[in-house]
Amino acid sequence: MDETNPATAATEVAVESLTLWLEDPQQAINHIANLEVDPSGPGGTNLIVGLLNLSSWLLISLAETEGEATDVELQERATNILRKLSQRLTEERFDLHTITEGGSGAE
């Protein structure tokens, strides 16, 4: 039997977590908190890696909507999208879900 690649498994957990987030942010927060301490879970670092893998895939997919491009051009587009988001976060203070120390998050 083939073992699942840890990066693939972590990305699958990220997809699951994002799906929960879209349905019920509090449920997603609880799910992730449980995964962090579950001895059979992916662990905190792998959770972050999975979320980064998923984010990268989504970001490149978004960059592809701007038309055909080389891999280098897609990377540049993705970087520009992140720069714009970072600037908007700084300037406009988006109403994003937050996690507070000891709090439930999704406020």
C-alpha distances in whole Angstrom, upper triangle without the diagonal:
4,7,10,13,15,18,16,15,19,20,19,21,24,24,24,26,29,28,30,32,34,34,35,35,36,33,31,33,32,28,28,30,28,25,27,27,24,22,19,20,20,23,26,26,22,24,27,25,23,26,28,25,26,30,29,28,30,33,32,32,36,37,36,38,41,41,39,39,37,34,37,39,36,36,40,40,37,39,42,41,40,43,45,43,44,47,47,46,49,51,51,49,46,46,42,40,41,39,42,42,41,42,40,40,40,44
4,6,9,12,14,13,13,16,17,16,18,21,21,22,24,26,26,28,30,32,32,34,33,34,31,29,31,30,27,26,28,26,23,25,26,23,21,18,18,18,21,24,23,20,22,24,21,20,23,24,22,23,26,26,24,27,30,29,29,32,34,33,35,38,37,36,35,33,31,33,36,33,32,36,36,34,35,39,37,36,40,41,40,40,44,44,43,45,48,48,46,44,43,40,38,38,37,40,40,39,40,38,38,38,42
4,6,9,12,11,10,13,15,14,16,19,19,20,22,24,24,26,28,30,30,31,31,32,29,26,28,27,24,23,25,23,20,21,22,19,18,15,15,14,17,20,19,16,18,21,18,17,21,22,19,21,24,24,23,26,28,28,28,31,32,32,34,37,37,35,35,33,30,32,35,32,31,34,35,32,33,37,35,34,37,39,37,38,41,42,40,43,46,45,43,41,41,37,35,35,34,36,36,36,37,35,35,35,39
4,6,8,7,6,10,11,11,12,15,16,16,18,20,21,22,24,26,27,28,28,29,26,23,25,25,21,20,23,21,18,19,21,18,17,14,13,12,15,18,17,13,15,18,15,13,17,18,16,17,20,20,19,22,24,24,24,27,29,28,31,33,34,32,32,30,27,29,31,28,28,31,31,28,30,33,32,31,34,36,34,34,38,38,37,39,42,42,40,37,37,33,32,32,31,33,33,34,34,32,32,32,35
4,5,5,6,9,10,11,12,14,15,17,18,20,21,23,24,26,27,28,27,29,26,23,25,25,22,20,22,22,18,19,21,19,18,15,14,11,14,17,15,11,14,15,13,12,15,16,13,15,18,18,17,20,22,22,23,26,27,26,29,32,32,30,29,28,24,26,29,26,25,28,29,26,27,31,29,28,31,33,31,32,35,36,34,37,40,40,38,36,36,32,31,31,30,32,32,33,33,32,31,31,35
4,5,5,6,9,10,10,12,14,15,16,18,20,21,22,24,26,26,25,26,24,21,22,22,19,17,19,18,15,15,17,16,15,12,11,8,11,13,11,8,10,12,10,9,13,14,12,14,17,17,17,20,21,22,23,25,26,27,29,32,32,31,30,28,25,27,29,26,24,28,28,25,26,29,28,26,30,32,30,30,33,34,32,34,37,37,35,33,33,30,28,28,26,29,29,29,30,29,28,28,32
4,5,5,6,9,10,10,12,14,15,16,18,20,21,22,24,25,24,25,23,20,21,22,19,17,19,19,15,16,19,18,17,15,13,10,12,13,11,7,9,10,7,6,10,10,8,10,13,13,13,16,18,18,19,22,23,23,26,28,29,28,26,25,21,23,25,22,21,24,24,21,22,26,24,23,26,28,26,26,30,31,29,31,34,34,33,31,31,27,26,26,25,28,28,29,29,28,27,27,30
4,5,5,6,9,10,11,12,14,15,17,18,20,21,23,24,23,25,23,19,21,22,19,17,20,20,16,17,20,18,18,16,14,11,14,15,14,10,11,12,10,8,11,12,9,10,14,13,12,15,18,17,18,21,22,22,25,27,28,27,26,25,21,24,25,22,21,25,25,22,23,27,25,24,27,29,27,28,31,31,30,33,35,35,33,31,31,28,26,27,26,29,30,30,30,28,27,27,31
4,5,5,6,9,10,11,12,14,15,17,18,20,21,22,21,23,20,17,19,19,16,14,17,16,13,14,17,15,15,12,10,8,11,13,13,9,9,12,10,8,11,13,11,11,15,16,15,17,20,20,20,23,25,25,27,30,31,30,29,28,25,27,29,25,24,28,27,24,26,29,27,25,29,30,28,29,32,32,31,33,36,35,34,31,31,27,25,26,25,27,28,28,28,26,25,25,29
4,5,5,6,9,10,10,12,14,15,16,18,20,20,19,20,18,15,16,17,14,12,15,15,11,12,15,14,14,12,9,6,9,10,9,6,6,8,7,4,8,10,9,9,12,14,14,15,18,19,19,22,23,24,26,29,30,29,28,28,24,26,27,24,23,26,26,22,23,26,24,23,26,28,25,25,29,29,27,30,33,32,30,28,28,24,22,22,21,24,24,25,25,23,22,23,26
4,5,5,6,9,10,10,12,14,15,16,18,19,18,20,18,15,17,18,15,13,16,17,13,15,18,17,18,16,13,10,12,13,12,9,8,9,7,4,6,8,6,6,10,11,10,12,14,15,16,18,20,20,22,25,26,26,25,25,21,23,24,21,20,23,23,19,21,24,22,20,24,25,23,24,27,27,26,28,31,30,29,26,26,23,21,22,21,25,25,26,26,24,22,22,26
4,5,5,6,9,10,11,12,14,16,17,18,18,19,17,14,16,17,14,13,16,16,13,15,18,16,18,15,12,10,14,14,14,11,10,12,11,7,9,12,10,9,12,14,12,14,17,18,17,20,22,22,24,27,28,27,27,27,24,26,27,23,23,26,25,22,24,27,24,23,27,28,25,26,30,29,28,31,33,32,30,28,27,24,22,23,22,26,27,27,26,24,23,22,26
4,5,5,6,9,10,11,12,14,15,16,15,16,14,11,13,14,10,9,13,12,9,12,14,13,15,13,9,8,11,12,12,9,7,10,10,7,8,12,11,10,13,15,14,15,18,20,19,21,24,24,26,29,30,30,30,29,26,28,29,26,25,28,27,23,25,27,25,23,27,28,25,26,29,29,27,29,32,31,29,26,25,22,20,20,19,22,23,23,23,20,20,19,23
4,5,5,6,8,10,10,12,14,15,14,15,14,10,12,14,11,9,13,14,11,13,16,15,17,16,12,10,12,12,12,10,7,8,9,5,5,9,8,7,9,12,12,12,15,17,16,18,20,21,23,25,27,27,27,27,24,26,26,23,22,24,23,20,21,24,21,19,23,24,21,22,25,25,23,26,29,27,25,23,22,19,17,18,17,21,22,22,22,19,18,17,21
4,5,5,6,9,10,11,13,14,14,16,14,11,14,15,12,12,16,16,14,16,19,18,20,18,15,13,16,15,16,13,11,12,12,8,8,11,10,7,10,12,11,11,14,16,15,16,19,20,21,24,25,26,26,26,24,26,26,22,22,25,23,20,22,24,21,20,24,24,21,23,26,25,24,27,29,28,26,23,23,19,18,19,19,23,24,25,24,21,19,18,22
4,6,5,6,9,10,11,12,12,14,11,9,12,13,10,10,14,13,12,14,17,16,18,16,13,13,15,15,17,14,11,13,14,10,10,14,13,11,13,16,15,14,18,19,18,20,23,24,24,27,29,29,30,30,27,29,30,26,25,28,27,23,25,27,24,23,27,27,24,25,29,27,26,29,31,30,27,24,23,20,18,19,19,22,24,23,22,19,18,17,21
4,5,5,6,9,10,10,9,11,9,6,8,10,7,7,11,12,10,12,15,15,18,16,13,12,14,13,15,13,10,11,13,10,9,13,13,11,12,16,15,14,17,20,19,20,23,24,25,27,29,30,30,31,28,30,30,26,25,28,26,23,24,26,23,21,25,25,22,23,26,25,23,26,28,27,24,22,20,17,14,15,15,18,20,20,19,16,15,14,18
4,5,5,6,9,10,9,12,11,7,10,12,11,10,14,15,14,16,19,19,21,20,17,16,17,16,17,15,12,12,14,11,9,12,12,9,10,14,13,12,14,17,16,17,20,21,21,24,26,27,28,28,26,27,27,23,23,25,23,20,22,23,20,19,22,22,19,20,24,22,20,24,26,24,22,19,18,15,13,15,15,19,21,21,20,17,15,13,17
4,5,5,6,9,9,12,10,8,12,13,11,12,16,16,15,18,20,20,23,21,18,17,19,19,20,18,15,16,17,14,12,15,15,12,13,16,15,13,17,19,17,18,21,22,22,25,27,28,29,30,28,30,29,25,25,28,25,22,24,26,22,22,25,25,22,24,26,25,23,27,28,26,24,21,20,17,15,17,18,21,24,24,22,18,17,15,18
4,5,5,6,7,9,7,5,9,10,8,10,13,14,13,16,18,18,21,20,17,17,18,18,20,18,15,16,18,15,13,17,17,14,15,19,18,17,19,22,21,21,25,26,25,28,30,32,32,33,31,33,32,28,28,30,28,25,27,28,25,24,27,26,23,25,28,26,24,27,29,27,24,21,19,16,14,16,16,19,21,21,19,15,14,12,16
4,5,5,4,7,7,5,8,10,10,10,13,15,15,16,19,19,23,22,18,18,19,17,19,18,14,15,17,15,12,16,17,14,14,18,17,15,18,21,20,20,23,24,24,27,29,31,31,32,30,31,31,27,26,28,26,23,24,25,22,21,24,23,20,21,24,22,20,23,25,23,20,17,15,12,10,12,13,16,19,19,17,13,12,9,13
4,6,7,10,10,9,11,14,13,14,17,18,18,20,23,23,26,25,22,21,22,21,22,21,17,18,20,17,14,17,18,14,14,18,17,15,17,20,19,18,22,23,22,25,27,29,30,31,29,31,30,26,26,28,25,22,24,25,21,21,24,23,19,21,24,22,20,24,25,22,21,17,15,13,11,14,16,19,22,22,19,16,14,11,14
4,7,9,8,8,12,13,13,14,17,18,18,21,23,23,26,25,22,22,23,22,24,23,19,20,22,19,17,20,21,17,18,21,21,18,21,24,22,21,25,26,25,28,30,32,33,35,33,34,33,30,30,32,29,26,28,29,25,24,28,26,23,25,27,25,23,27,28,25,23,20,17,15,13,16,17,20,23,22,20,16,15,12,15
4,6,5,6,9,10,11,13,14,16,17,19,21,21,25,24,21,22,22,21,23,22,19,20,22,20,17,21,22,19,19,23,22,20,22,26,24,24,27,29,28,31,33,35,36,37,35,36,35,32,31,33,31,28,29,30,26,25,28,27,23,25,27,25,23,26,27,25,22,19,16,14,11,14,14,17,20,19,16,12,11,9,12
4,5,5,6,9,10,11,12,14,15,17,19,20,23,23,20,20,20,18,21,20,16,17,20,18,15,18,20,17,17,21,21,19,21,24,23,23,26,28,27,30,33,34,35,36,33,34,34,30,30,31,29,26,27,28,24,23,25,25,21,22,25,22,20,23,25,22,19,17,14,11,8,10,10,14,16,16,13,10,8,6,9
4,5,5,6,9,10,11,12,14,15,17,18,22,22,19,20,20,18,21,21,17,18,21,20,17,21,22,20,20,24,24,22,24,28,27,26,30,31,31,33,36,38,38,39,36,37,37,34,33,34,32,29,30,31,27,26,28,28,24,25,27,25,22,25,27,24,21,19,16,13,10,11,10,12,14,13,11,7,7,6,9
4,5,5,6,9,10,11,12,14,16,16,20,20,17,18,18,18,20,20,16,18,21,18,17,20,22,19,20,24,24,22,24,27,27,27,30,31,31,34,36,38,38,39,36,38,37,34,33,35,33,29,31,32,29,27,30,30,26,27,29,27,25,28,30,27,24,22,19,16,13,14,13,15,17,16,13,10,10,10,13
4,5,5,6,8,10,10,12,15,15,19,18,15,15,16,15,17,16,13,14,17,15,13,17,18,16,16,20,20,19,21,24,23,24,27,28,28,31,33,35,35,35,33,34,34,30,29,31,30,26,27,29,26,24,27,27,23,24,27,25,23,26,28,26,23,20,18,15,12,12,12,15,16,16,14,11,10,10,13
4,5,5,6,9,10,11,13,14,18,18,15,15,15,13,16,16,12,14,17,15,14,17,19,17,17,21,22,21,22,26,25,25,28,30,30,33,35,37,36,37,34,35,35,31,30,32,30,27,28,29,26,24,27,27,23,23,26,25,22,24,27,25,22,20,17,14,10,10,8,11,13,12,10,8,7,8,12
4,6,5,6,9,10,11,12,16,16,14,15,15,14,17,17,14,16,19,17,16,20,21,20,20,24,25,24,26,29,28,29,31,33,33,36,38,40,39,40,37,38,38,35,33,35,34,30,31,33,30,27,30,30,27,27,30,28,25,28,30,29,25,23,21,18,14,13,11,13,14,12,11,8,10,11,14
4,5,5,6,9,10,10,14,14,11,12,13,12,16,15,11,14,17,15,14,18,19,17,19,22,22,22,24,27,26,27,30,31,32,34,37,38,37,38,35,36,36,33,32,34,33,29,30,32,29,27,30,30,27,27,30,29,26,29,32,30,27,24,22,19,16,16,14,16,17,15,15,12,13,13,17
4,5,5,6,9,10,13,13,10,10,10,9,12,12,8,11,13,12,11,15,16,15,16,20,20,20,22,25,25,25,28,30,30,33,35,36,35,35,32,33,34,31,29,31,30,27,27,29,27,24,27,28,25,25,28,27,24,27,29,28,25,23,21,18,15,14,12,14,15,14,14,12,12,13,17
4,5,5,7,9,12,13,11,12,10,9,13,13,11,12,16,15,14,17,19,19,20,23,24,23,25,28,28,29,31,33,34,36,39,39,39,39,35,36,37,34,32,34,33,29,30,32,29,27,29,30,27,26,30,29,25,28,31,29,26,24,22,19,16,14,11,13,12,11,12,10,11,13,16
4,5,6,6,10,11,9,11,10,10,14,14,12,14,17,16,16,19,21,20,21,24,25,25,27,30,30,31,33,35,36,38,40,41,40,40,37,38,39,35,34,36,35,32,32,35,32,29,32,33,30,30,33,32,29,31,34,33,30,28,26,22,19,18,15,17,16,14,15,13,15,16,20
4,5,5,8,8,5,7,7,8,11,10,8,12,14,13,13,17,17,17,19,22,22,23,25,27,27,29,31,32,33,36,38,38,38,37,34,35,36,33,31,34,33,29,30,33,30,28,31,32,29,28,32,31,28,31,34,33,30,28,26,23,20,19,16,18,18,17,17,16,16,18,21
4,6,8,10,7,7,5,5,9,10,8,10,13,13,13,16,18,18,19,22,23,24,25,28,28,29,31,33,34,37,39,39,38,37,34,35,36,33,31,33,33,29,29,32,30,27,30,31,28,27,31,31,27,29,33,32,29,27,26,22,19,18,15,16,15,15,16,15,16,18,21
4,6,9,7,9,7,8,12,12,11,14,16,16,17,20,21,22,23,25,27,27,29,31,32,33,35,37,38,40,42,43,42,41,38,38,40,37,34,37,37,33,33,36,34,31,33,35,32,31,34,34,31,33,36,35,32,30,29,25,22,20,17,18,17,15,17,17,18,20,23
4,5,5,8,8,10,13,13,12,15,17,16,18,20,21,21,23,26,26,27,29,31,32,33,35,37,38,41,42,42,42,41,37,39,40,37,35,38,37,34,34,37,35,32,35,36,33,33,36,36,33,35,38,37,34,32,31,27,24,23,20,21,20,19,20,19,20,22,25
4,5,8,8,11,13,13,13,16,18,17,19,22,22,23,25,27,28,29,31,33,33,35,37,38,40,42,44,44,43,42,38,39,41,38,36,39,39,35,35,38,37,34,37,38,35,35,39,38,35,37,41,40,37,35,34,30,27,26,23,24,23,22,23,22,24,26,29
4,7,8,12,14,12,13,16,17,16,18,21,21,21,24,26,26,27,30,31,31,33,35,36,38,41,42,41,41,40,36,38,39,36,35,38,38,34,35,38,36,33,36,38,35,35,39,38,36,38,41,40,37,36,34,31,28,27,24,26,25,24,25,24,25,26,30
4,6,9,11,9,9,13,14,12,15,17,17,18,20,22,23,24,26,28,28,30,32,33,35,37,39,38,38,37,33,35,36,33,31,34,34,30,31,34,32,30,33,34,31,31,35,35,32,34,37,37,34,32,31,27,24,23,21,23,22,21,22,21,22,23,26
4,7,8,6,6,10,10,9,12,14,14,15,17,19,20,21,23,25,25,27,29,30,32,34,36,35,35,33,30,31,33,30,28,31,31,27,28,31,29,27,30,32,29,29,32,32,30,32,35,35,32,30,30,26,23,23,21,23,22,22,23,22,22,23,26
4,6,6,6,9,10,11,12,14,15,16,18,20,21,23,24,26,27,28,30,32,33,36,37,37,36,35,31,32,34,31,29,31,31,28,28,31,29,26,29,31,28,28,31,32,29,31,34,34,31,29,29,25,22,21,19,20,19,19,21,20,20,22,25
4,6,5,6,9,10,11,12,14,15,16,18,20,21,22,24,26,27,28,30,32,34,36,36,34,34,30,31,32,29,27,29,29,25,25,28,27,24,26,28,25,24,28,28,25,27,30,30,27,26,26,22,20,18,16,17,16,17,18,18,18,19,22
4,5,5,6,9,10,11,12,14,15,16,18,20,21,22,24,25,27,28,31,32,34,34,32,31,27,28,29,27,24,27,27,23,23,26,25,22,25,27,24,23,27,28,25,27,30,30,28,27,27,23,21,20,18,20,19,20,21,21,20,22,25
4,5,5,6,8,10,10,12,14,15,16,18,19,21,22,24,25,27,29,31,32,32,31,29,26,27,28,25,23,26,26,23,23,26,25,22,25,27,25,24,28,29,26,28,32,31,29,28,27,24,22,21,19,22,21,22,23,22,21,22,26
4,5,5,6,9,10,11,12,14,15,16,18,20,21,22,24,26,27,30,31,31,30,30,26,27,28,25,23,26,26,22,22,25,23,21,24,26,23,22,26,26,24,26,29,29,26,24,24,20,18,18,16,19,19,20,20,19,18,19,22
4,5,5,6,9,10,10,12,14,15,16,18,20,21,22,24,26,28,29,30,28,27,24,25,26,23,20,23,23,19,19,22,20,18,20,22,20,19,23,23,21,23,26,26,24,22,22,19,17,16,15,18,18,20,20,19,18,18,22
4,5,5,6,9,10,10,12,14,15,16,18,20,21,22,25,26,28,28,26,25,21,22,24,21,18,21,22,18,18,21,20,18,21,23,21,20,24,25,23,25,28,28,26,25,25,21,20,20,19,22,22,24,24,23,21,22,25
4,5,5,6,8,10,11,12,14,15,17,18,20,21,23,25,27,27,26,25,21,23,24,21,19,22,22,18,19,22,20,18,22,23,21,21,25,25,23,26,29,28,26,24,24,21,20,20,19,22,23,24,24,22,21,21,24
4,5,5,6,8,10,10,12,14,15,16,18,20,21,23,25,26,25,24,21,22,23,20,18,20,20,16,17,20,18,15,19,20,17,18,22,21,20,22,25,25,23,21,21,17,16,16,16,19,21,22,22,20,18,18,21
4,5,5,6,9,10,10,12,14,15,16,18,20,22,23,24,22,22,18,19,20,17,15,17,17,13,14,17,15,13,16,18,16,16,20,20,19,21,24,24,23,21,22,18,18,18,18,21,22,24,24,23,20,20,23
4,5,5,6,9,10,11,12,14,15,17,19,21,22,22,21,20,16,18,19,16,14,17,17,14,15,18,16,15,18,20,18,19,22,23,22,24,27,27,26,24,24,21,21,21,21,25,26,27,27,25,23,23,26
4,5,5,6,8,10,11,12,14,15,17,19,21,21,21,20,17,19,20,16,15,18,17,13,15,18,16,15,18,19,17,18,22,22,21,24,26,25,24,22,22,19,19,20,20,24,25,27,26,24,21,20,24
4,5,5,6,9,10,10,12,14,16,18,20,20,19,19,17,18,18,14,13,15,14,11,12,15,12,11,15,16,13,15,18,18,17,20,22,22,21,19,20,16,17,18,19,22,24,26,25,23,20,19,22
4,5,5,6,8,10,10,12,14,16,18,18,16,16,13,14,15,11,10,13,12,8,10,13,12,11,14,16,14,15,19,19,19,21,24,24,23,21,22,20,20,21,22,25,27,29,28,27,24,23,26
4,5,5,6,9,10,11,13,15,16,16,15,15,13,15,15,11,11,14,13,10,13,15,13,13,17,18,17,18,21,21,21,24,26,26,25,23,24,21,22,23,24,28,29,31,30,28,26,24,27
4,6,5,6,9,10,11,13,15,16,16,17,15,16,16,12,12,15,13,10,13,14,12,12,16,16,14,17,19,19,19,22,24,23,23,20,21,18,19,21,23,26,28,30,29,27,24,22,25
4,5,5,6,9,10,12,14,15,14,15,13,14,13,9,9,11,9,6,9,10,8,9,12,13,12,14,16,16,17,20,21,21,21,19,21,18,20,21,23,26,29,31,29,28,25,23,25
4,5,5,6,9,10,12,12,11,11,9,11,10,6,7,10,8,6,9,11,10,11,14,15,15,17,19,19,20,23,24,24,25,22,24,22,23,25,27,30,32,34,33,31,28,27,29
4,5,5,7,9,11,11,12,13,12,14,13,9,11,13,11,9,13,14,12,13,17,17,16,19,21,21,21,24,26,25,25,23,24,22,23,26,27,31,33,35,33,31,28,26,29
4,5,5,8,10,12,12,14,13,15,13,9,11,12,9,8,11,11,9,11,14,13,13,16,18,17,19,22,22,22,22,20,22,20,22,24,26,30,32,34,32,31,27,25,27
4,5,6,8,9,9,11,10,11,9,6,8,9,6,6,9,9,8,11,13,13,13,16,18,18,19,22,23,23,24,22,24,22,24,26,29,32,34,36,35,33,30,28,30
4,5,6,6,7,10,10,12,10,7,10,11,9,9,13,13,12,14,17,17,17,20,22,21,23,26,26,26,27,25,27,25,27,29,31,35,37,39,38,36,32,30,33
4,5,8,10,13,14,15,12,10,13,14,10,11,15,14,12,15,17,16,17,20,21,21,23,25,26,25,26,24,26,24,26,29,31,35,38,39,38,35,32,30,32
4,7,9,12,13,14,11,9,12,12,9,10,14,12,11,15,16,15,16,20,20,20,22,25,25,25,26,24,26,26,28,30,33,36,39,41,39,37,34,32,33
4,6,10,12,13,10,9,13,13,11,13,16,15,14,18,19,19,20,23,24,24,26,28,28,28,30,28,30,29,31,34,36,39,42,44,42,40,37,35,37
4,7,10,11,9,9,12,13,11,13,16,16,16,19,21,21,22,25,26,26,28,30,31,31,33,30,33,31,33,35,38,41,43,45,44,42,39,37,39
4,7,8,6,6,9,10,9,12,14,14,15,18,19,20,21,23,25,25,27,29,30,31,32,30,33,31,33,35,37,40,42,45,43,42,39,37,39
4,5,5,6,9,10,10,12,14,15,16,18,20,21,23,24,26,27,29,30,31,32,33,32,34,33,34,36,37,41,42,45,44,42,39,38,40
4,5,5,6,9,10,10,12,14,15,17,18,20,21,22,24,26,27,29,30,31,32,30,33,31,32,33,35,38,39,42,41,40,37,35,38
4,5,5,6,9,10,11,12,14,15,17,18,20,21,23,24,26,27,29,30,31,30,32,31,32,33,35,38,39,42,41,40,37,36,38
4,5,5,6,9,10,10,12,14,15,16,18,20,21,23,24,26,27,28,29,28,31,29,31,33,34,37,39,42,41,40,37,35,37
4,5,5,6,9,10,10,12,14,15,16,18,20,21,22,24,26,26,27,26,28,27,28,30,32,35,37,39,38,37,33,32,34
4,5,5,6,9,10,11,12,14,15,16,18,20,21,23,24,25,26,25,27,25,27,28,30,33,34,37,36,35,32,31,33
4,5,5,6,9,10,10,12,14,15,16,18,20,21,22,24,25,24,27,26,28,29,31,33,35,38,37,36,33,32,33
4,5,5,6,9,10,11,12,14,15,17,18,20,21,22,23,22,25,24,26,27,29,32,35,37,36,35,31,30,31
4,5,5,6,9,10,11,12,14,15,16,19,20,21,21,20,23,21,23,24,26,29,31,34,33,31,28,27,29
4,5,5,6,9,10,10,12,14,15,17,18,20,20,20,22,21,23,24,26,28,30,33,32,32,28,27,29
4,5,5,6,9,10,10,12,14,15,16,18,19,18,22,21,23,24,27,29,32,34,33,33,29,27,29
4,5,5,6,9,10,11,12,14,15,16,17,16,19,18,20,22,24,27,29,32,31,30,26,24,26
4,5,5,6,9,10,10,12,14,15,15,14,17,16,18,19,21,24,26,29,28,27,24,22,24
4,5,5,6,9,10,11,12,14,15,15,18,17,20,21,23,25,27,31,29,29,25,24,25
4,5,5,6,9,10,10,12,13,13,16,16,19,20,23,25,28,31,30,29,25,24,24
4,5,5,6,9,10,10,11,10,13,12,15,17,20,22,25,28,26,25,21,20,21
4,5,5,6,9,10,10,10,14,13,16,16,19,21,23,26,25,25,21,20,21
4,5,5,6,8,10,11,14,15,18,18,21,23,25,29,27,27,24,22,22
4,5,5,5,7,8,11,12,16,17,20,22,25,28,26,26,22,20,20
4,6,6,5,6,9,9,13,13,16,18,21,24,22,22,18,17,17
4,6,6,8,12,12,15,15,18,19,22,25,24,24,20,20,19
4,6,9,12,14,17,17,21,22,25,28,26,26,23,21,20
4,6,9,11,15,16,19,20,24,26,24,24,21,19,18
4,6,8,12,12,16,17,20,23,20,21,17,16,14
4,6,9,11,15,16,20,22,20,19,16,13,13
4,7,9,13,14,18,20,17,16,13,10,9
4,6,10,12,16,18,15,14,10,8,8
4,7,10,13,15,12,10,7,4,6
4,6,10,12,9,9,5,5,6
4,7,8,7,7,4,6,8
4,6,5,7,6,9,9
4,5,8,9,12,12
4,7,9,12,13
4,6,9,9
4,7,8
4,5
4
